[in-house]
Amino acid sequence: MITVPTAASGIRLDKFLVSELGGQLTRRTIQTAIKTGVVLVNGHQTTPHHFLKTNDTVTMTALAQPQPQIQANSLVVFKLIAENADYIVLDKPAGLIVHPAPGVHEPTLVDGLIERYPELKAVGEDPLRPGIVHRLDREVSGLMVVARTQPMFAHLKAAFAARQVDKRYIALVVGKMSKPDGTITFPLSRAHGRHGRMAARPTAANDTRDAITHYAVQKQYQQVALLDIAIETGRTHQIRAHLAALDHPIVGDRLYRPKSLAFKANPGRIFLHASSLSFTDQAGVRHAFERELPAELTAFLATLR
C-alpha cells in the first residue's frame, strides 16, 4: 500500500506509480493494471488519469512484465576508438540505449558489443550490463569505456567510485551565463510525479545523492552558451538536472525544458556530448581519449553564427 504524500497531490495515478516504482514497469503496463482493477485507489477501481489527493491510499497486486534480455545484434552501430585485451573505448551515437532495462524493447549498445566481443558475457556483476562500468543517456553521444575482463571491470569500477576517471562534456545551454565558470553541487533525487526526471534539491535529504558538476563558458552566443563540463560524480541525468536548476536547460532536452522557454531552435536531439575520457589502466598507465562534436551538432552551431 502506498499513501500519497502532499507533494504528489494533483498528479495522475499512472504517472505517480511510474515514478514511485522507479521505472521498474512501463507506463503502458501500469495503465493496463489500473484499467483491469489490479490497482485500486482508496479500495476502488479507477482510471489511469485519476488525479490523486493527499493521503489517498494506492494498493496493487503483483505486477509483472517481460524480463529484459540481451541478444547479439550485428546491426547495432557504434564507433570503435581503441581496444586491447582489457578494455574497449567507443563513441556511442545519440539515440542508442546502453543496456536492456524494463520497458526497453529495442536493440541496445550491449547487444552490439556481445556480437563483436562475445567474451563480455562473463564480465561484470549484472548479466544485462556485461562489461558496463558507466553509461550515457540514450540521446547523449560520446566516449565510453567498457571492460573486457573481470579484473579490469573491478579496476574501473573502483576508479569511478574513487573519482579517478576524468569525464568531460560539451553542452549548449539556453540563456546568458552570469559567470564565466562555476560549480554546481545541488544534491539529486527522483522527481515526484515526473517520470524519468531527477530533481536538484537545495539541501541534502534522506532520498538525495551528492552530485558535483563544474562548467566553463567556451562561447557565449546571443541566446545560448557553449559550455565545457567536467563531473566528479556520475548521477542519473546529473548534468541535465543541474543545468536546468540554474535556469539554463540544455538545448534540445525535452525532459527538462520549461514550456515557457523562448528559445525554440532544436538540433533534433539533446546538445550534450561526452568529448573527453581519461583513466589509468591496471599497470598504472594513464590513457586519454577525445572526440569532436558529431556532425549534427557542429551543423547546428553553424546556424547560430
C-alpha positions, 0 to 999 in steps of 0.5 A: 500500500502506498499513501500519497504524500502532499507533494504528489497531490494533483498528479495522475495515478499512472504517472505517480506509480511510474515514478514511485516504482522507479521505472521498474514497469512501463507506463503502458503496463501500469495503465493496463493494471489500473484499467483491469482493477489490479490497482485500486485507489482508496479500495476502488477501481479507477482510471489511469488519469485519476488525479490523486489527493493527499493521503489517498491510499494506492494498493496493487497486486503483483505486477509483472512484465517481460524480463529484459534480455540481451541478444547479439545484434550485428546491426547495432552501430557504434564507433570503435576508438581503441581496444586491447585485451582489457578494455574497449573505448567507443563513441556511442551515437545519440539515440542508442540505449546502453543496456536492456532495462524494463520497458526497453524493447529495442536493440541496445549498445550491449547487444552490439558489443556481445556480437563483436566481443562475445567474451563480455558475457562473463564480465561484470556483476549484472548479466544485462550490463556485461562489461558496463562500468558507466553509461550515457543517456540514450540521446547523449553521444560520446566516449565510453569505456567498457571492460573486457575482463573481470579484473579490469571491470573491478579496476574501473569500477573502483576508479569511478567510485574513487573519482579517478576517471576524468569525464568531460562534456560539451553542452549548449545551454539556453540563456546568458551565463552570469559567470564565466565558470562555476560549480554546481553541487545541488544534491539529486533525487527522483522527481515526484510525479515526473517520470524519468526526471531527477530533481536538484534539491537545495539541501541534502535529504534522506532520498538525495545523492551528492552530485558535483558538476563544474562548467566553463563558458567556451562561447557565449552566443546571443541566446545560448552558451557553449559550455565545457563540463567536467563531473566528479560524480556520475548521477542519473541525468546529473548534468541535465538536472543541474543545468536546468536548476540554474535556469539554463536547460540544455538545448534540445532536452525535452525532459527538462525544458520549461514550456515557457522557454523562448528559445525554440531552435532544436538540433533534433536531439539533446546538445550534450556530448561526452568529448573527453575520457581519461583513466589509468589502466591496471599497470598504472598507465594513464590513457586519454581519449577525445572526440569532436562534436558529431556532425549534427551538432557542429551543423547546428552551431553553424546556424547560430553564427 
